[in-house]
Amino acid sequence: MKKEPVLDQCCGGGSIPTASSPPSPFSFPPTLLAASGRALARALARFSEIDAVTEYNQQKVLAAFITHNVSETHFAASTGYGYGDRGRETLESVFAQCVGAQAALVRHTFTCGTHTLAVALFGILRPGDTMLCVTGTPYDTIHSVIGLRGEGKGSLRDFGVTYHQTELTPEGRLDLPAIRQAVRELRPRVVYLQRSRGYTLRPSLSVEAIGELAALVREARKTQDIVLLVDNCYGEFVQTAEPCQCGADLIAGSLIKNPGGGLAQNGGYIAGRKDLVELCAYRLTAPGIGGEVGATLGLNRSLFLGLFQAPHIVGEALKTAVFTAALCEELGFEVAPGSLDPRYDIIQAVRLGSPEALTAFCQGLQSGAPVDAFLTPEPWDMPGYDSQVIMAAGTFTMGASIELSADAPLREPYAVWLQGGLNFHSAKAAVLLAAKQLMDRGLLNNL
Ligand SMILES: *Cc1c(COP(=O)(O)O)cnc(C)c1O
Protein backbone atom coordinates (compact mmCIF):
# COMPACT_ATOMS: atom_id res chain seq x y z
CA MET A 1 0.00 0.00 0.00
CA LYS A 2 1.26 3.49 -0.89
CA LYS A 3 1.71 5.63 2.16
CA GLU A 4 1.50 9.35 2.76
CA PRO A 5 4.92 10.72 3.63
CA VAL A 6 5.08 11.67 7.30
CA LEU A 7 8.17 13.83 6.89
CA ASP A 8 8.46 17.45 5.80
CA GLN A 9 10.86 17.63 2.89
CA CYS A 10 12.78 20.51 4.42
CA CYS A 11 13.49 20.30 8.09
CA GLY A 12 12.62 23.56 9.83
CA GLY A 13 12.11 25.44 6.56
CA GLY A 14 15.83 26.16 6.30
CA SER A 15 15.96 28.03 9.61
CA ILE A 16 18.39 27.08 12.33
CA PRO A 17 16.77 25.00 15.10
CA THR A 18 16.66 26.74 18.47
CA ALA A 19 16.06 25.15 21.83
CA SER A 20 12.98 27.26 22.59
CA SER A 21 11.07 26.45 19.42
CA PRO A 22 12.61 23.38 17.91
CA PRO A 23 11.20 22.70 14.45
CA SER A 24 10.09 19.16 13.76
CA PRO A 25 10.70 17.14 10.61
CA PHE A 26 7.15 15.86 11.12
CA SER A 27 4.29 18.17 10.21
CA PHE A 28 2.26 17.99 13.40
CA PRO A 29 -0.79 20.27 13.31
CA PRO A 30 -0.69 23.19 15.82
CA THR A 31 -3.77 21.94 17.68
CA LEU A 32 -2.11 18.57 18.23
CA LEU A 33 1.10 20.22 19.39
CA ALA A 34 -0.90 22.32 21.84
CA ALA A 35 -2.57 19.17 23.23
CA SER A 36 0.86 17.51 23.41
CA GLY A 37 2.21 20.48 25.36
CA ARG A 38 -0.64 20.31 27.87
CA ALA A 39 -0.17 16.54 28.18
CA LEU A 40 3.56 16.89 28.78
CA ALA A 41 3.01 19.58 31.40
CA ARG A 42 0.74 17.19 33.32
CA ALA A 43 3.08 14.22 32.80
CA LEU A 44 6.11 16.09 34.13
CA ALA A 45 5.02 15.64 37.75
CA ARG A 46 5.25 11.88 37.24
CA PHE A 47 8.55 12.14 35.33
CA SER A 48 10.45 13.28 38.40
CA GLU A 49 9.14 10.26 40.34
CA ILE A 50 10.14 7.97 37.47
CA ASP A 51 13.62 9.56 37.46
CA ALA A 52 13.97 8.93 41.18
CA VAL A 53 13.14 5.22 40.75
CA THR A 54 15.46 4.99 37.73
CA GLU A 55 18.32 6.54 39.68
CA TYR A 56 17.86 4.17 42.60
CA ASN A 57 17.64 1.12 40.34
CA GLN A 58 20.58 2.26 38.22
CA GLN A 59 22.76 2.55 41.32
CA LYS A 60 21.54 -0.87 42.50
CA VAL A 61 22.57 -2.40 39.15
CA LEU A 62 25.88 -0.54 39.08
CA ALA A 63 26.65 -1.71 42.63
CA ALA A 64 25.96 -5.33 41.59
CA PHE A 65 28.37 -5.01 38.66
CA ILE A 66 31.04 -3.59 40.98
CA THR A 67 30.45 -6.20 43.71
CA HIS A 68 30.96 -9.04 41.26
CA ASN A 69 34.04 -7.53 39.59
CA VAL A 70 32.51 -7.57 36.12
CA SER A 71 35.41 -7.45 33.69
CA GLU A 72 36.06 -7.55 29.96
CA THR A 73 37.04 -11.21 30.25
CA HIS A 74 33.41 -12.00 31.10
CA PHE A 75 32.40 -11.03 27.57
CA ALA A 76 34.39 -13.84 25.98
CA ALA A 77 32.45 -16.47 24.03
CA SER A 78 32.23 -20.07 25.18
CA THR A 79 31.26 -22.90 22.83
CA GLY A 80 30.33 -26.56 23.15
CA TYR A 81 29.22 -27.48 26.66
CA GLY A 82 30.15 -24.08 28.02
CA TYR A 83 31.57 -25.54 31.24
CA GLY A 84 33.00 -22.94 33.61
CA ASP A 85 31.83 -19.96 31.55
CA ARG A 86 32.76 -17.24 34.05
CA GLY A 87 30.81 -14.62 32.16
CA ARG A 88 27.61 -16.63 32.39
CA GLU A 89 28.13 -17.38 36.08
CA THR A 90 28.92 -13.77 36.90
CA LEU A 91 25.95 -12.48 34.91
CA GLU A 92 23.67 -14.78 36.90
CA SER A 93 25.15 -13.61 40.22
CA VAL A 94 24.83 -9.95 39.20
CA PHE A 95 21.25 -10.50 38.08
CA ALA A 96 20.36 -12.29 41.32
CA GLN A 97 21.74 -9.38 43.35
CA CYS A 98 19.80 -6.85 41.23
CA VAL A 99 16.48 -8.56 41.95
CA GLY A 100 17.26 -9.52 45.54
CA ALA A 101 17.33 -13.27 44.85
CA GLN A 102 19.61 -16.05 46.13
CA ALA A 103 20.27 -17.35 42.62
CA ALA A 104 19.31 -16.81 39.00
CA LEU A 105 19.33 -18.47 35.60
CA VAL A 106 19.81 -15.90 32.83
CA ARG A 107 19.96 -17.67 29.52
CA HIS A 108 19.61 -16.98 25.83
CA THR A 109 18.46 -20.60 25.52
CA PHE A 110 15.11 -19.61 27.00
CA THR A 111 13.39 -18.96 23.68
CA CYS A 112 10.75 -16.57 25.02
CA GLY A 113 8.85 -15.62 28.16
CA THR A 114 6.35 -18.44 27.79
CA HIS A 115 9.14 -21.01 27.55
CA THR A 116 10.78 -19.53 30.66
CA LEU A 117 7.56 -19.68 32.67
CA ALA A 118 6.93 -23.23 31.42
CA VAL A 119 10.41 -24.30 32.61
CA ALA A 120 9.70 -22.77 36.02
CA LEU A 121 6.33 -24.52 36.32
CA PHE A 122 7.52 -27.91 35.07
CA GLY A 123 10.66 -27.51 37.18
CA ILE A 124 8.70 -27.23 40.42
CA LEU A 125 5.44 -29.13 39.91
CA ARG A 126 5.18 -32.93 40.13
CA PRO A 127 2.34 -35.32 39.22
CA GLY A 128 -0.42 -35.02 41.81
CA ASP A 129 0.51 -31.43 42.69
CA THR A 130 -1.86 -28.48 42.48
CA MET A 131 -1.20 -25.09 40.93
CA LEU A 132 -3.31 -22.19 42.17
CA CYS A 133 -3.36 -19.01 40.08
CA VAL A 134 -4.53 -16.06 42.19
CA THR A 135 -4.85 -13.44 39.45
CA GLY A 136 -7.77 -14.91 37.48
CA THR A 137 -7.19 -16.29 34.00
CA PRO A 138 -3.47 -16.04 33.19
CA TYR A 139 -1.78 -14.58 30.11
CA ASP A 140 -3.00 -16.23 26.89
CA THR A 141 0.13 -18.21 26.01
CA ILE A 142 0.23 -19.84 29.47
CA HIS A 143 -3.18 -21.51 28.87
CA SER A 144 -1.69 -24.28 26.76
CA VAL A 145 1.18 -24.75 29.25
CA ILE A 146 -1.40 -25.41 31.97
CA GLY A 147 -3.72 -27.34 29.64
CA LEU A 148 -6.69 -25.03 30.09
CA ARG A 149 -8.19 -25.83 26.73
CA GLY A 150 -7.98 -28.36 23.94
CA GLU A 151 -6.35 -31.76 24.27
CA GLY A 152 -3.64 -30.37 26.50
CA LYS A 153 -0.93 -32.64 25.05
CA GLY A 154 2.34 -32.10 26.86
CA SER A 155 0.71 -29.66 29.30
CA LEU A 156 0.87 -29.70 33.09
CA ARG A 157 -2.58 -31.32 33.03
CA ASP A 158 -1.19 -34.07 30.79
CA PHE A 159 1.45 -34.69 33.50
CA GLY A 160 -1.14 -34.98 36.26
CA VAL A 161 -1.00 -31.46 37.70
CA THR A 162 -4.33 -30.01 38.85
CA TYR A 163 -5.12 -26.36 38.18
CA HIS A 164 -7.33 -23.95 40.10
CA GLN A 165 -7.69 -20.19 40.04
CA THR A 166 -9.19 -17.49 42.20
CA GLU A 167 -10.68 -14.47 40.48
CA LEU A 168 -9.68 -10.87 41.08
CA THR A 169 -12.17 -8.62 42.85
CA PRO A 170 -14.30 -6.32 40.65
CA GLU A 171 -11.70 -3.58 41.33
CA GLY A 172 -8.99 -5.88 39.99
CA ARG A 173 -7.35 -6.63 43.35
CA LEU A 174 -6.31 -9.93 44.91
CA ASP A 175 -9.26 -11.59 46.64
CA LEU A 176 -7.39 -12.35 49.86
CA PRO A 177 -10.17 -14.21 51.74
CA ALA A 178 -10.79 -16.48 48.72
CA ILE A 179 -7.05 -17.08 48.35
CA ARG A 180 -6.65 -17.92 52.06
CA GLN A 181 -9.44 -20.46 51.79
CA ALA A 182 -8.09 -21.98 48.55
CA VAL A 183 -4.57 -22.28 49.97
CA ARG A 184 -5.89 -24.06 53.06
CA GLU A 185 -8.23 -26.40 51.24
CA LEU A 186 -6.35 -27.18 48.03
CA ARG A 187 -2.84 -27.24 49.54
CA PRO A 188 -1.23 -26.06 46.29
CA ARG A 189 2.45 -26.67 45.63
CA VAL A 190 2.60 -23.51 43.49
CA VAL A 191 0.74 -20.27 44.08
CA TYR A 192 1.06 -18.41 40.78
CA LEU A 193 0.65 -14.69 40.34
CA GLN A 194 0.80 -12.50 37.24
CA ARG A 195 2.17 -9.08 38.17
CA SER A 196 1.35 -7.25 34.94
CA ARG A 197 -2.08 -6.39 33.58
CA GLY A 198 -1.14 -8.22 30.38
CA TYR A 199 -3.76 -7.45 27.76
CA THR A 200 -6.63 -6.82 30.14
CA LEU A 201 -7.87 -3.60 31.72
CA ARG A 202 -7.22 -4.76 35.29
CA PRO A 203 -4.58 -2.87 37.28
CA SER A 204 -1.12 -4.39 37.62
CA LEU A 205 0.02 -5.48 41.09
CA SER A 206 2.52 -3.62 43.21
CA VAL A 207 5.35 -5.46 44.97
CA GLU A 208 3.67 -4.33 48.20
CA ALA A 209 0.52 -6.25 47.19
CA ILE A 210 2.69 -9.26 46.34
CA GLY A 211 4.29 -8.97 49.80
CA GLU A 212 0.86 -8.99 51.40
CA LEU A 213 -0.04 -12.12 49.46
CA ALA A 214 3.24 -13.81 50.44
CA ALA A 215 2.53 -13.14 54.12
CA LEU A 216 -0.98 -14.53 53.77
CA VAL A 217 0.24 -17.69 52.03
CA ARG A 218 2.90 -18.31 54.72
CA GLU A 219 0.33 -17.75 57.43
CA ALA A 220 -2.27 -20.06 55.80
CA ARG A 221 0.21 -22.91 55.31
CA LYS A 222 3.31 -22.96 57.41
CA THR A 223 5.47 -25.06 55.13
CA GLN A 224 8.47 -24.50 52.85
CA ASP A 225 6.75 -26.76 50.32
CA ILE A 226 4.54 -24.01 49.01
CA VAL A 227 6.12 -21.90 46.28
CA LEU A 228 4.98 -18.40 45.38
CA LEU A 229 5.89 -18.05 41.70
CA VAL A 230 5.50 -14.65 40.04
CA ASP A 231 5.16 -14.03 36.30
CA ASN A 232 7.23 -10.84 36.51
CA CYS A 233 6.94 -9.87 32.82
CA TYR A 234 6.83 -6.08 32.25
CA GLY A 235 7.31 -5.38 35.96
CA GLU A 236 11.12 -5.40 36.32
CA PHE A 237 12.68 -2.13 37.52
CA VAL A 238 9.33 -0.30 37.58
CA GLN A 239 9.55 -0.06 41.37
CA THR A 240 12.59 0.07 43.66
CA ALA A 241 12.03 -3.49 44.95
CA GLU A 242 11.32 -6.76 43.15
CA PRO A 243 8.94 -9.53 44.29
CA CYS A 244 11.71 -11.74 45.78
CA GLN A 245 12.46 -8.93 48.23
CA CYS A 246 8.84 -9.04 49.42
CA GLY A 247 8.43 -12.76 49.98
CA ALA A 248 8.06 -14.31 46.50
CA ASP A 249 10.04 -17.55 46.12
CA LEU A 250 10.60 -17.41 42.39
CA ILE A 251 10.20 -14.88 39.58
CA ALA A 252 10.45 -15.39 35.85
CA GLY A 253 10.39 -13.14 32.81
CA SER A 254 11.58 -12.36 29.31
CA LEU A 255 14.83 -10.64 28.30
CA ILE A 256 13.22 -8.96 25.29
CA LYS A 257 11.14 -7.01 27.78
CA ASN A 258 12.39 -4.85 30.69
CA PRO A 259 15.53 -6.60 32.01
CA GLY A 260 17.19 -7.00 28.60
CA GLY A 261 17.36 -3.22 28.24
CA GLY A 262 16.56 -3.41 24.52
CA LEU A 263 19.94 -5.04 23.88
CA ALA A 264 19.33 -8.70 24.69
CA GLN A 265 18.47 -10.35 21.39
CA ASN A 266 16.43 -13.10 23.07
CA GLY A 267 16.30 -15.07 26.31
CA GLY A 268 14.67 -15.24 29.69
CA TYR A 269 15.43 -15.44 33.39
CA ILE A 270 14.33 -17.31 36.50
CA ALA A 271 15.45 -16.02 39.90
CA GLY A 272 14.71 -16.76 43.53
CA ARG A 273 15.38 -19.44 46.15
CA LYS A 274 18.53 -21.38 45.31
CA ASP A 275 16.98 -24.87 45.64
CA LEU A 276 14.12 -23.89 43.33
CA VAL A 277 16.35 -22.25 40.72
CA GLU A 278 18.35 -25.50 40.67
CA LEU A 279 15.20 -27.56 40.02
CA CYS A 280 14.40 -25.22 37.12
CA ALA A 281 17.95 -25.63 35.77
CA TYR A 282 17.43 -29.41 35.81
CA ARG A 283 14.36 -28.91 33.68
CA LEU A 284 16.07 -26.42 31.34
CA THR A 285 19.01 -28.76 30.65
CA ALA A 286 19.10 -32.13 32.44
CA PRO A 287 19.04 -33.40 36.03
CA GLY A 288 22.57 -33.48 37.36
CA ILE A 289 24.12 -30.95 34.99
CA GLY A 290 21.55 -28.16 35.49
CA GLY A 291 23.05 -24.69 35.14
CA GLU A 292 26.64 -25.91 34.81
CA VAL A 293 26.33 -26.12 31.02
CA GLY A 294 25.21 -23.61 28.44
CA ALA A 295 27.60 -22.11 25.91
CA THR A 296 27.09 -18.37 25.60
CA LEU A 297 28.42 -18.08 22.02
CA GLY A 298 29.51 -14.46 22.47
CA LEU A 299 26.19 -13.14 23.78
CA ASN A 300 27.37 -12.28 27.31
CA ARG A 301 28.40 -8.74 26.42
CA SER A 302 24.96 -7.77 25.13
CA LEU A 303 23.24 -9.40 28.14
CA PHE A 304 25.50 -7.53 30.58
CA LEU A 305 25.07 -4.26 28.67
CA GLY A 306 21.31 -4.77 28.42
CA LEU A 307 20.98 -5.42 32.15
CA PHE A 308 23.12 -2.36 32.86
CA GLN A 309 20.85 -0.21 30.64
CA ALA A 310 17.59 -1.77 31.84
CA PRO A 311 16.66 0.69 34.64
CA HIS A 312 17.13 3.63 32.25
CA ILE A 313 15.22 2.00 29.38
CA VAL A 314 12.35 1.08 31.71
CA GLY A 315 12.27 4.75 32.78
CA GLU A 316 11.99 5.81 29.12
CA ALA A 317 9.18 3.29 28.56
CA LEU A 318 7.36 4.56 31.66
CA LYS A 319 7.63 8.17 30.48
CA THR A 320 6.25 7.09 27.12
CA ALA A 321 3.31 5.37 28.84
CA VAL A 322 2.57 8.37 31.06
CA PHE A 323 2.77 10.82 28.14
CA THR A 324 0.53 8.58 26.02
CA ALA A 325 -2.02 8.44 28.84
CA ALA A 326 -1.94 12.23 29.28
CA LEU A 327 -2.22 12.92 25.53
CA CYS A 328 -5.07 10.45 25.06
CA GLU A 329 -6.88 12.03 28.02
CA GLU A 330 -6.49 15.38 26.23
CA LEU A 331 -7.97 13.78 23.11
CA GLY A 332 -10.99 12.57 25.08
CA PHE A 333 -10.22 8.86 25.43
CA GLU A 334 -10.50 6.68 28.50
CA VAL A 335 -7.10 5.33 29.53
CA ALA A 336 -5.85 2.72 32.02
CA PRO A 337 -3.92 3.59 34.07
CA GLY A 338 -4.65 7.32 34.15
CA SER A 339 -1.72 9.68 33.57
CA LEU A 340 -1.39 10.41 37.30
CA ASP A 341 -2.13 6.89 38.59
CA PRO A 342 0.62 4.78 40.16
CA ARG A 343 2.21 2.29 37.76
CA TYR A 344 3.51 -1.20 38.39
CA ASP A 345 4.22 -2.23 34.80
CA ILE A 346 5.06 -0.48 31.51
CA ILE A 347 1.75 -1.15 29.74
CA GLN A 348 -0.68 1.60 28.75
CA ALA A 349 -4.20 0.79 27.59
CA VAL A 350 -6.28 3.31 25.63
CA ARG A 351 -9.93 2.72 24.89
CA LEU A 352 -10.21 4.11 21.35
CA GLY A 353 -13.76 2.88 20.88
CA SER A 354 -13.90 1.64 17.29
CA PRO A 355 -12.08 -0.69 14.88
CA GLU A 356 -11.33 2.31 12.62
CA ALA A 357 -9.64 4.16 15.46
CA LEU A 358 -7.56 1.11 16.46
CA THR A 359 -6.38 0.70 12.88
CA ALA A 360 -5.56 4.41 12.48
CA PHE A 361 -3.66 4.51 15.78
CA CYS A 362 -1.57 1.40 15.04
CA GLN A 363 -0.82 2.52 11.47
CA GLY A 364 0.22 5.98 12.71
CA LEU A 365 2.42 4.48 15.42
CA GLN A 366 4.09 2.17 12.89
CA SER A 367 4.85 5.15 10.64
CA GLY A 368 6.98 6.56 13.47
CA ALA A 369 9.10 3.45 14.07
CA PRO A 370 12.87 3.48 13.44
CA VAL A 371 12.59 0.12 11.65
CA ASP A 372 9.86 -0.84 9.14
CA ALA A 373 8.11 2.54 9.25
CA PHE A 374 7.12 2.03 5.61
CA LEU A 375 4.95 -1.00 6.44
CA THR A 376 1.21 -0.64 7.02
CA PRO A 377 -0.15 -2.99 9.69
CA GLU A 378 -3.56 -4.50 8.95
CA PRO A 379 -5.88 -6.53 11.20
CA TRP A 380 -5.35 -10.29 10.79
CA ASP A 381 -6.61 -13.59 12.20
CA MET A 382 -3.96 -14.46 14.74
CA PRO A 383 -3.82 -18.06 16.00
CA GLY A 384 -5.23 -18.36 19.52
CA TYR A 385 -7.41 -15.24 19.34
CA ASP A 386 -11.16 -15.22 18.83
CA SER A 387 -11.10 -11.88 16.99
CA GLN A 388 -8.81 -10.15 14.52
CA VAL A 389 -5.76 -8.38 15.95
CA ILE A 390 -3.77 -5.40 14.66
CA MET A 391 -0.21 -4.84 15.83
CA ALA A 392 2.31 -2.07 15.37
CA ALA A 393 5.96 -2.92 15.95
CA GLY A 394 8.95 -1.47 14.19
CA THR A 395 11.67 -3.02 16.29
CA PHE A 396 15.38 -3.86 16.09
CA THR A 397 14.69 -7.16 17.86
CA MET A 398 11.80 -9.12 16.41
CA GLY A 399 8.81 -8.99 18.74
CA ALA A 400 10.67 -7.09 21.47
CA SER A 401 8.02 -5.30 23.48
CA ILE A 402 10.50 -3.17 25.44
CA GLU A 403 10.71 -1.35 22.10
CA LEU A 404 7.66 0.78 21.29
CA SER A 405 4.85 -1.49 20.15
CA ALA A 406 1.07 -1.73 20.30
CA ASP A 407 -1.48 -4.51 20.02
CA ALA A 408 -5.22 -4.25 19.63
CA PRO A 409 -7.78 -7.05 19.30
CA LEU A 410 -10.68 -5.81 17.16
CA ARG A 411 -13.40 -6.44 19.72
CA GLU A 412 -15.04 -4.67 22.64
CA PRO A 413 -13.81 -2.55 24.37
CA TYR A 414 -11.78 -1.57 21.26
CA ALA A 415 -8.73 -0.78 23.31
CA VAL A 416 -5.10 -0.63 22.24
CA TRP A 417 -2.30 -1.82 24.56
CA LEU A 418 0.91 0.08 24.08
CA GLN A 419 4.25 -0.59 25.71
CA GLY A 420 7.95 0.12 25.51
CA GLY A 421 10.00 2.87 23.94
CA LEU A 422 13.80 2.75 23.91
CA ASN A 423 13.92 6.50 24.23
CA PHE A 424 11.15 8.85 25.21
CA HIS A 425 11.72 11.47 22.52
CA SER A 426 11.47 9.00 19.66
CA ALA A 427 8.50 7.18 21.20
CA LYS A 428 6.74 10.52 21.79
CA ALA A 429 7.06 11.35 18.08
CA ALA A 430 5.53 7.98 17.17
CA VAL A 431 2.63 8.49 19.59
CA LEU A 432 2.01 11.95 18.08
CA LEU A 433 1.98 10.36 14.61
CA ALA A 434 -0.61 7.88 15.90
CA ALA A 435 -2.74 10.78 17.16
CA LYS A 436 -2.28 12.63 13.87
CA GLN A 437 -3.54 9.60 11.99
CA LEU A 438 -6.72 9.68 14.14
CA MET A 439 -7.07 13.38 13.34
CA ASP A 440 -6.48 12.96 9.61
CA ARG A 441 -9.20 10.29 9.44
CA GLY A 442 -11.72 12.46 11.27
CA LEU A 443 -11.73 10.22 14.35
CA LEU A 444 -11.02 12.94 16.92
CA ASN A 445 -13.97 15.00 18.04
CA ASN A 446 -12.24 17.57 20.16
CA LEU A 447 -9.23 18.84 18.17
C1 LIG B 1 5.11 -11.37 27.54
C2 LIG B 1 4.44 -12.07 28.63
C3 LIG B 1 4.56 -13.45 28.80
C4 LIG B 1 5.42 -14.31 27.91
O1 LIG B 1 5.21 -14.06 26.59
P1 LIG B 1 6.26 -14.36 25.42
O2 LIG B 1 5.60 -13.69 24.27
O3 LIG B 1 6.33 -15.83 25.28
O4 LIG B 1 7.58 -13.77 25.76
C5 LIG B 1 3.91 -14.01 29.87
N1 LIG B 1 3.18 -13.27 30.72
C6 LIG B 1 3.05 -11.94 30.60
C7 LIG B 1 2.24 -11.17 31.59
C8 LIG B 1 3.67 -11.30 29.55
O5 LIG B 1 3.55 -9.97 29.44
The ligand as an SDF file (V2000), in Angstrom:
LIG
                    3D

 15 15  0  0  0  0  0  0  0  0999 V2000
    5.1150  -11.3680   27.5400 C   0  0  0  0  0  0  0  0  0  0  0  0
    4.4430  -12.0650   28.6320 C   0  0  0  0  0  0  0  0  0  0  0  0
    4.5620  -13.4460   28.7990 C   0  0  0  0  0  0  0  0  0  0  0  0
    5.4160  -14.3050   27.9100 C   0  0  0  0  0  0  0  0  0  0  0  0
    5.2090  -14.0570   26.5890 O   0  0  0  0  0  0  0  0  0  0  0  0
    6.2550  -14.3640   25.4170 P   0  0  0  0  0  0  0  0  0  0  0  0
    5.6020  -13.6930   24.2750 O   0  0  0  0  0  0  0  0  0  0  0  0
    6.3310  -15.8290   25.2790 O   0  0  0  0  0  0  0  0  0  0  0  0
    7.5810  -13.7670   25.7560 O   0  0  0  0  0  0  0  0  0  0  0  0
    3.9120  -14.0060   29.8720 C   0  0  0  0  0  0  0  0  0  0  0  0
    3.1820  -13.2710   30.7250 N   0  0  0  0  0  0  0  0  0  0  0  0
    3.0530  -11.9410   30.5950 C   0  0  0  0  0  0  0  0  0  0  0  0
    2.2380  -11.1670   31.5860 C   0  0  0  0  0  0  0  0  0  0  0  0
    3.6740  -11.2970   29.5490 C   0  0  0  0  0  0  0  0  0  0  0  0
    3.5540   -9.9730   29.4390 O   0  0  0  0  0  0  0  0  0  0  0  0
  1  2  1  0
  2  3  1  0
  2 14  2  0
  3  4  1  0
  3 10  2  0
  4  5  1  0
  5  6  1  0
  6  7  2  0
  6  8  1  0
  6  9  1  0
 10 11  1  0
 11 12  2  0
 12 13  1  0
 12 14  1  0
 14 15  1  0
M  END
$$$$
